[in-house]
Amino acid sequence: MNILVVGGGGREHAIIKKIKENKNVSKIYALPGNGGIARDAECVDISATDIKKIVEFAHANNIDYAVVAPDDPLVLGAVDALEASGVPCFGPRANAAIIEGSKVFSKELMKKYNIPTAAFEVFNDAEAAMEYLKTAPIPTVIKADGLALGKGVIIALTREEAYDAVKSIMQDKAFGKSGDNIVIEEFLEGPEVSVLAFTDGNVVKPMISSMDHKRALDNDKGLNTGGMGTVAPNPYYTEDVANVCMEKIFLPTINAMNAEGRTFKGCLYFGLMITKDGPKVIEYNCRFGDPETQVVLPLLESDLLTVMQAVTNGTLADCEVKFADKHACCVIMASKGYPVKYEKGYEITIPDEISNSVYVAGAAIKDSKLVTSGGRVLGATALGESLDEAIASAYGLVEKIHFGSAFYRRDIGAKALAAYKE
């Protein structure tokens, strides 16, 4: 089989490595891929959002199955276009990807179908939002409606911060048109849990839970990032919590999308907070999370391509989705200065014997050498019988990888370890 994977980050590298395990796969193309992915797939310089060229490439290269991984092309209708041209595809169509593409849509959906989430108000006018904030409970959370590279959410701890957030998003257009509408919502408290789930629109098969580490620096200090590391499973996601989530969040969400004529097929990401009133939805993503994918997929014992095809074909109920009874830890190695300003072009050395455990995100090939080209450069993932073992092994991998201006958090998993000991 010829497989096409749209995207070019660590998430896509993890997907490609897992798909490679299927013996029926003869060729994998990555559009656009990156310098590290080039070890495992043929990278083609076509943007993930150039849907016309993606479809043309798929036909010119006899693609048997396509995986659209990032949010932008999903929201733009890449799956619709590929399927319309006869290429079977993993990922939701545009009318279902709106669950991530519009926070206003997702919040209104949850309200309409009684899916637990934070109380909220929607605004399309900055002055009205400012007026509301004069008496709104503080802290509060302000979200740009559309996609904003994971940066469109501002937690305002003071009223002044809340006013500044509205000004930045709606008036200064920090996130462009994504900030034409905003959601102002209740500040929830409790541990966060990420759950990715396979769904064909009929059944939901959750993957193993994970815990992300968003802040750039140790002890959750510094700026928010796309993620500095993950561990799985998440200690706060107990069997009881999982049962509540399935009954009150996962199945109701799928049923709600069906009722709206927006059947969701693909990977649905549930960003959850375990509050004193039970689990609530912080956000939905219409695709695999990054870097969550880099700890979840290494634990998957079932064949990923087979599961994906079952999702596409609507036969997920008959497909086993099994995970190893182990722990995983992924440590992200980034360029110093990320997520603001950082230098590029440093040579990366990854010993061959650990390359299967490394997922490359921000790297390019220059003069036949792998060099840094992004803020988050790569993720190093290790499994263990215990979380302690997985963490120690992951940091052991990090010590063997070298590039100029490398930095990483040294406390990935510490919070989860503390939770297990509570």
C-alpha positions in Angstrom: 0.0 0.0 0.0 1.1 3.6 -0.7 0.3 5.8 2.3 0.2 9.6 2.4 0.5 11.5 5.7 -0.3 15.2 5.6 1.7 17.3 8.1 5.3 17.8 9.2 5.8 17.6 13.0 6.6 15.3 15.8 3.0 14.0 15.8 3.2 13.0 12.2 6.6 11.3 12.8 5.0 9.2 15.5 2.1 8.3 13.2 4.4 7.4 10.4 6.7 5.2 12.6 3.6 3.3 13.8 2.1 2.9 10.3 5.4 1.5 9.1 4.9 -1.5 11.4 2.2 -2.7 9.0 3.7 -5.3 6.6 1.3 -4.3 3.8 2.8 -0.8 3.6 5.2 -0.4 0.8 5.7 3.4 0.6 4.9 6.3 2.9 4.9 9.9 1.7 4.9 12.9 4.1 3.6 16.3 2.9 5.7 18.3 3.7 7.4 16.2 6.4 10.7 17.4 7.9 14.4 16.4 8.0 13.8 13.8 10.7 10.8 12.3 9.1 12.9 11.8 5.9 14.4 8.8 7.6 11.1 7.0 7.7 9.1 8.4 4.7 9.7 10.3 1.5 9.1 14.0 2.2 7.5 16.1 -0.5 7.6 19.9 -0.4 3.9 20.5 -0.6 2.3 22.6 2.2 -0.2 20.8 4.4 -2.8 23.5 3.5 -2.3 23.3 -0.2 -5.3 21.0 -0.7 -5.3 21.2 -4.5 -1.7 20.1 -4.8 -2.2 17.4 -2.1 -5.1 15.8 -4.1 -3.0 16.0 -7.4 -0.1 14.4 -5.7 -2.3 11.6 -4.3 -3.5 10.7 -7.7 -0.2 11.0 -9.4 1.4 8.6 -6.9 -1.4 6.0 -6.6 -2.1 6.7 -2.9 -4.2 3.9 -1.4 -4.9 5.7 1.9 -4.3 9.1 3.3 -4.0 10.4 6.9 -4.6 14.1 7.5 -3.0 15.0 10.8 -3.0 18.8 11.5 -6.0 21.0 12.3 -5.6 23.5 9.5 -6.1 21.2 6.5 -8.9 19.3 8.3 -10.8 22.6 8.9 -10.1 23.6 5.3 -11.6 20.4 4.0 -8.6 18.3 3.0 -10.5 15.0 3.8 -13.5 16.2 1.8 -11.3 16.9 -1.2 -9.4 13.6 -1.0 -12.5 11.5 -0.5 -14.3 13.3 -3.3 -11.4 12.4 -5.6 -11.6 8.7 -4.5 -8.8 8.5 -1.9 -9.9 6.9 1.4 -8.9 9.1 4.3 -8.4 9.2 8.1 -9.7 12.4 9.6 -13.0 14.3 10.0 -14.6 16.2 7.2 -14.7 20.0 7.4 -18.2 20.1 8.8 -17.1 17.9 11.7 -13.6 19.5 12.2 -15.4 22.7 13.2 -15.5 21.2 16.7 -12.0 22.5 16.9 -12.2 25.2 14.2 -14.7 27.2 16.2 -14.7 27.4 20.0 -18.1 29.2 19.8 -19.5 26.2 17.9 -18.1 23.7 20.4 -19.3 25.6 23.4 -22.8 26.1 22.0 -22.8 22.3 21.1 -22.0 21.4 24.7 -24.6 23.8 26.1 -27.3 22.4 23.7 -26.6 18.8 24.5 -25.8 19.2 28.3 -22.2 18.1 28.0 -20.3 19.3 31.1 -18.1 22.4 30.5 -17.3 25.7 32.0 -20.1 28.4 32.0 -19.5 30.9 29.2 -20.6 33.9 27.2 -19.9 34.7 23.5 -19.0 38.1 22.1 -18.5 39.6 18.6 -18.0 43.2 19.9 -15.0 44.3 22.0 -17.0 47.0 23.8 -19.7 44.5 24.9 -17.0 42.1 26.1 -15.3 44.9 28.1 -18.6 45.8 29.7 -19.3 42.2 30.7 -15.8 41.9 32.2 -16.6 44.8 34.7 -18.7 42.4 36.8 -17.5 38.9 35.6 -15.9 36.6 38.1 -12.1 36.8 38.1 -9.9 34.8 37.2 -11.5 34.2 33.9 -10.6 32.5 30.6 -10.7 34.3 27.2 -10.5 32.3 24.0 -10.3 33.4 20.4 -13.0 31.6 18.4 -10.8 30.2 15.6 -7.5 28.3 15.2 -4.6 30.2 16.7 -1.7 27.6 16.8 -2.7 26.6 20.3 -2.1 30.1 21.6 -5.6 31.6 21.4 -6.4 31.0 25.1 -5.6 33.5 27.8 -6.1 32.9 31.5 -6.7 36.3 33.0 -5.9 36.4 36.8 -6.9 40.1 37.2 -9.5 42.3 35.6 -6.8 44.3 33.9 -5.4 41.2 32.3 -8.9 40.3 31.1 -9.3 43.8 29.4 -5.9 43.5 27.9 -6.7 40.0 26.5 -9.9 41.3 24.8 -8.0 44.2 23.3 -5.2 42.0 22.1 -7.5 39.4 20.5 -10.4 41.5 19.2 -8.9 45.0 18.5 -5.2 44.3 17.9 -6.0 41.1 16.0 -3.2 39.1 17.6 -4.7 36.0 16.0 -6.2 37.6 12.9 -9.7 36.7 12.0 -9.7 33.9 14.6 -10.4 36.7 17.1 -13.4 38.2 15.4 -15.5 36.3 18.0 -14.4 35.4 21.5 -15.6 33.1 24.3 -15.3 34.4 27.9 -15.7 31.4 30.3 -15.6 30.4 33.9 -12.2 29.6 35.3 -12.2 25.9 36.3 -9.8 24.3 38.8 -8.5 20.7 39.0 -6.0 18.4 37.3 -6.0 18.3 33.5 -6.3 15.1 31.5 -5.9 14.6 27.7 -7.8 11.7 26.1 -7.5 10.9 22.4 -10.2 8.7 21.1 -10.8 6.8 17.8 -14.4 7.2 16.6 -16.2 6.2 13.4 -19.3 8.2 14.4 -20.9 5.1 15.9 -18.6 3.9 18.7 -15.8 5.6 20.7 -12.6 3.8 21.6 -10.5 6.0 23.9 -6.7 5.7 23.8 -4.7 5.7 26.9 -4.9 9.0 28.9 -2.0 11.4 29.1 -0.7 14.4 31.0 0.8 17.4 29.1 3.3 19.9 30.4 2.5 23.3 28.7 4.8 25.7 30.4 8.3 26.3 29.0 10.2 26.0 32.3 10.4 23.7 35.3 7.7 23.8 38.0 5.2 25.1 35.4 6.9 28.5 35.1 7.4 30.5 32.0 5.3 31.0 28.8 2.7 28.6 27.5 4.1 26.4 24.7 2.8 23.7 22.3 3.9 21.2 25.0 7.2 20.4 26.6 6.6 16.8 27.4 4.0 14.2 28.3 3.4 11.1 30.4 0.9 8.3 30.0 -1.3 7.1 31.6 -2.5 10.1 33.6 -2.9 9.2 37.3 -6.0 11.3 37.7 -7.9 9.4 35.0 -9.2 6.6 37.2 -11.5 3.9 36.0 -14.4 5.7 37.7 -13.5 9.0 35.9 -13.2 7.1 32.6 -16.7 5.6 33.1 -18.2 9.0 33.8 -16.4 10.5 30.8 -17.8 7.8 28.5 -21.3 8.2 29.7 -21.5 12.0 30.0 -18.9 13.4 27.6 -17.6 11.0 24.9 -20.8 9.3 23.7 -22.9 12.4 24.1 -20.4 14.4 22.0 -20.5 11.8 19.2 -24.3 11.6 19.3 -24.5 15.4 19.3 -22.4 15.7 16.2 -24.6 13.1 14.5 -27.7 14.9 15.5 -26.3 18.1 14.0 -25.5 16.3 10.7 -21.8 16.5 11.4 -20.7 12.9 11.9 -17.2 12.8 13.3 -14.8 10.1 12.0 -11.2 10.2 13.0 -9.3 11.0 16.2 -11.3 13.3 18.6 -9.2 14.8 21.4 -10.9 15.6 24.7 -9.1 18.2 26.8 -10.6 17.6 30.3 -10.4 19.0 33.7 -11.3 16.9 36.7 -13.2 19.4 38.9 -14.8 19.0 42.3 -18.1 18.6 40.3 -16.7 15.9 38.1 -14.9 15.9 34.7 -15.6 18.8 32.3 -14.5 19.6 28.8 -12.0 22.4 28.4 -11.6 21.9 24.7 -12.0 19.6 21.8 -9.4 19.0 19.1 -10.3 17.4 15.8 -7.0 15.4 15.5 -4.2 13.7 17.4 -2.6 16.0 20.0 1.0 17.0 19.9 3.0 15.9 21.9 0.4 13.5 23.4 0.6 11.3 20.3 4.3 10.7 21.1 3.5 8.9 24.3 0.2 7.3 23.4 1.0 5.6 20.1 4.2 3.9 21.4 1.9 2.1 23.9 -0.5 1.0 21.1 -0.3 -2.8 20.6 -2.9 -3.0 17.9 -2.0 -2.1 14.3 -2.6 1.6 13.8 -3.3 1.4 10.1 -5.9 -1.3 10.6 -7.6 0.8 13.3 -7.6 3.9 11.1 -9.1 2.0 8.2 -11.8 0.6 10.5 -12.6 4.2 11.5 -12.9 5.2 7.8 -15.0 2.1 7.0 -17.4 2.5 10.0 -16.3 -0.9 11.4 -14.5 0.3 14.6 -16.9 -1.8 16.8 -15.3 -5.0 15.3 -11.7 -3.7 15.7 -9.6 -4.3 18.8 -7.8 -1.3 20.1 -5.3 -2.5 22.7 -2.7 -0.7 24.7 0.3 -2.1 26.6 -0.1 -2.1 30.4 3.0 0.1 30.8 4.0 3.8 31.3 5.4 6.2 28.8 7.3 9.5 29.1 8.1 11.9 26.3 10.6 14.8 26.9 10.6 17.6 24.3 14.0 19.1 23.4 13.5 22.6 22.2 15.7 25.5 21.0 16.7 28.0 23.7 14.4 30.9 23.6 11.3 29.0 22.5 8.4 29.8 22.3 9.5 33.4 21.5 12.8 33.9 19.7 15.4 31.2 19.0 18.3 30.4 16.7 18.2 27.7 14.0 20.6 25.7 11.9 22.5 23.7 14.6 23.4 20.2 13.7 21.5 17.4 15.5 23.1 14.2 16.4 20.9 11.2 17.3 22.6 7.8 17.8 21.2 5.2 15.4 20.4 2.8 18.3 17.9 5.2 19.8 16.4 6.8 16.6 13.3 4.6 16.8 12.5 6.3 20.1 12.9 9.9 18.8 10.1 11.9 17.0 11.5 14.9 15.1 9.4 18.0 14.8 11.6 21.0 13.9 14.5 19.9 11.7 15.7 20.2 8.1 18.4 18.6 6.0 21.2 21.0 5.1 24.4 19.8 3.4 23.3 16.2 4.1 23.1 17.0 7.9 20.1 17.1 10.2 19.8 20.7 11.6 17.4 22.5 13.8 14.7 24.5 12.1 12.0 25.1 14.7 11.3 25.8 18.4 10.3 22.3 19.4 13.0 20.3 17.8 12.2 16.7 18.8 10.6 14.4 21.4 12.4 11.5 23.1 10.0 8.8 24.3 10.6 5.8 26.6 8.4 3.1 28.0 8.7 1.5 31.4 6.9 -1.0 33.8 6.6 2.0 36.2 6.4 5.7 35.6 9.7 6.2 37.4 11.4 3.8 35.0 9.8 5.5 31.9 11.0 8.9 33.1 14.5 7.8 33.9 14.8 6.1 30.5 13.4 9.1 28.6 16.0 11.4 30.2 18.6 8.8 29.4 17.7 9.2 25.8 17.9 13.0 26.0 21.5 12.8 27.3 22.5 11.0 24.1 21.0 13.6 21.8 22.9 16.8 21.0 22.4 20.1 19.2 23.4 23.7 19.9 21.1 25.8 22.2 19.2 22.7 23.3 16.9 23.1 26.3 14.3 21.0 28.0 12.4 20.7 31.2 13.9 18.4 33.8 10.6 17.7 35.7 8.5 16.0 33.1 6.3 13.5 35.0 7.1 14.8 38.5 3.5 16.0 39.0 2.2 12.5 38.0 4.6 10.8 40.3 3.4 12.9 43.2 -0.2 12.1 42.3 0.5 8.4 42.4 1.9 8.9 45.9 -1.1 10.9 47.3 
